[in-house]
Every structure is written in structure tokens, then in C-alpha cells.
Amino acid sequence: MTFVEGPLLRAFNLTIIKVETAGQTQHHGNAMSLIGVYNSDLFRDQVLERRQKIVSQRNGNTQQDSIETISKTLVSIEKILLQSNNN
């Protein structure tokens, strides 16, 4: 996860967050940019916290449990993004 904060973005308290997958090469892999994230530190902390929960639960959960956990995480992230767009 990489944060981009130029002078214009900082003036509006916004950040661009770039997310890359492990093992990504120049021409392969997945990358995503979230533009205009408000309260990016809070967003980052919540994403990393949820990621850690998923990793720690992975060994004891079924695949369905993992899918449900990921779905809940994505819904939470969506709510955060919608709230930041309304501010």
C-alpha cells in the first residue's frame, strides 16, 4: 500500500492510495488506485487490521467462512469510501 500526497491533495486533506499485490511484476499482477481518500490513515489502519484478521483466521476457517469475511471487509471499505465522498 503506497500513499501519494501532493500539495494540492494535502490542501484538501485527500490522498491517493495505490495497492499492489505481492509478487507483482512490471507487466503482470494486479494494481489498484483509490483516488481522493479522506482520512487515509484511518482507512489504511482498518484495511490492515481486517487483513490481519483474515490471515489469522484462515487456518481454522472453511472457504465459505473466508468468503464471508472478505465480503464483510469489502462492504466496510465501501462504507468508508462513501462516507469520505460525502465529506
VENSULMO-V792930 format. One record per run of one state. SS is the DSSP state (h for helix, s for strand, l for the rest). FROM is the first residue (numbers start at 1). LEN is the number of residues. If there is no record, write none. Layout:
ss=SS from=FROM len=LEN
ss=SS from=FROM len=LEN
//
This chain:
ss=l from=1 len=1
ss=s from=2 len=3
ss=l from=5 len=2
ss=h from=7 len=5
ss=l from=12 len=2
ss=s from=14 len=7
ss=l from=21 len=10
ss=s from=31 len=8
ss=l from=39 len=1
ss=h from=40 len=19
ss=l from=59 len=4
ss=h from=63 len=24
ss=l from=87 len=1
//
